[in-house]
Amino acid sequence: MALQEEVGGCCPYCGEPITLLVDLSAGEQDYIEDCEVCCRPIAISVRVLADGSAAVSLNDENSAY
């Protein structure tokens, strides 16, 4: 199992495609990261699935994780 996984998504504000490097060894994670294009805060939620891959959701700052 790889300890890091590259995951793609889109900014919930401007729709710009973004790529995240997720550290799977850290387990479940919730954090805020600014969009590199529009600079608005993206709420990122990472869950590690049973097969060891990552499930990532990207939401605006007012949405629940």
DRENDO-1510 file (C-alpha; in Angstrom, 1 decimal, always signed):
<recs>
REC; n; res; u; v; w
REC; 1; MET; +0.0; +0.0; +0.0 .
REC; 2; ALA; +1.3; +3.4; -0.9 .
REC; 3; LEU; +1.5; +6.0; +1.9 .
REC; 4; GLN; +0.6; +8.9; -0.4 .
REC; 5; GLU; -2.0; +9.1; -3.1 .
REC; 6; GLU; -2.6; +11.9; -5.7 .
REC; 7; VAL; -6.2; +12.8; -5.8 .
REC; 8; GLY; -7.9; +15.2; -8.2 .
REC; 9; GLY; -11.0; +17.4; -7.6 .
REC; 10; CYS; -12.3; +20.9; -8.4 .
REC; 11; CYS; -12.6; +24.0; -6.3 .
REC; 12; PRO; -16.2; +24.4; -5.1 .
REC; 13; TYR; -16.0; +28.2; -5.8 .
REC; 14; CYS; -14.3; +28.7; -9.1 .
REC; 15; GLY; -14.4; +25.1; -10.5 .
REC; 16; GLU; -10.6; +25.1; -11.2 .
REC; 17; PRO; -9.2; +21.5; -11.3 .
REC; 18; ILE; -6.8; +20.9; -8.4 .
REC; 19; THR; -4.6; +18.0; -7.4 .
REC; 20; LEU; -4.0; +17.0; -3.7 .
REC; 21; LEU; -1.3; +14.7; -2.4 .
REC; 22; VAL; -3.0; +12.8; +0.5 .
REC; 23; ASP; -1.0; +11.2; +3.3 .
REC; 24; LEU; -2.8; +7.9; +3.9 .
REC; 25; SER; -0.7; +7.1; +6.9 .
REC; 26; ALA; -2.4; +10.0; +8.8 .
REC; 27; GLY; -5.9; +8.3; +8.6 .
REC; 28; GLU; -9.0; +10.4; +8.5 .
REC; 29; GLN; -8.4; +14.1; +8.1 .
REC; 30; ASP; -10.4; +17.3; +7.9 .
REC; 31; TYR; -8.6; +20.5; +7.1 .
REC; 32; ILE; -8.8; +23.8; +5.2 .
REC; 33; GLU; -6.6; +24.6; +2.1 .
REC; 34; ASP; -6.9; +27.8; +0.0 .
REC; 35; CYS; -7.5; +27.4; -3.8 .
REC; 36; GLU; -4.4; +28.4; -5.7 .
REC; 37; VAL; -6.5; +30.3; -8.3 .
REC; 38; CYS; -9.3; +32.1; -6.4 .
REC; 39; CYS; -7.7; +32.0; -2.9 .
REC; 40; ARG; -10.9; +31.0; -1.2 .
REC; 41; PRO; -10.8; +28.4; +1.6 .
REC; 42; ILE; -11.7; +24.8; +0.6 .
REC; 43; ALA; -12.9; +22.4; +3.4 .
REC; 44; ILE; -11.1; +19.1; +2.6 .
REC; 45; SER; -12.3; +15.8; +4.1 .
REC; 46; VAL; -10.2; +12.7; +3.6 .
REC; 47; ARG; -11.3; +9.1; +4.5 .
REC; 48; VAL; -9.2; +6.0; +4.0 .
REC; 49; LEU; -11.3; +3.2; +2.5 .
REC; 50; ALA; -11.0; -0.5; +3.3 .
REC; 51; ASP; -8.8; -1.1; +0.2 .
REC; 52; GLY; -6.3; +1.5; +1.4 .
REC; 53; SER; -7.3; +4.2; -1.1 .
REC; 54; ALA; -8.5; +7.7; -0.3 .
REC; 55; ALA; -12.0; +9.2; -0.6 .
REC; 56; VAL; -11.8; +12.9; -0.7 .
REC; 57; SER; -14.5; +15.6; -0.7 .
REC; 58; LEU; -14.0; +19.3; -1.4 .
REC; 59; ASN; -16.6; +21.7; +0.0 .
REC; 60; ASP; -16.9; +25.4; +0.5 .
REC; 61; GLU; -16.1; +26.7; +3.9 .
REC; 62; ASN; -19.7; +26.9; +5.0 .
REC; 63; SER; -20.5; +23.3; +4.2 .
REC; 64; ALA; -20.1; +20.6; +6.8 .
REC; 65; TYR; -17.3; +18.1; +6.4 .
</recs>
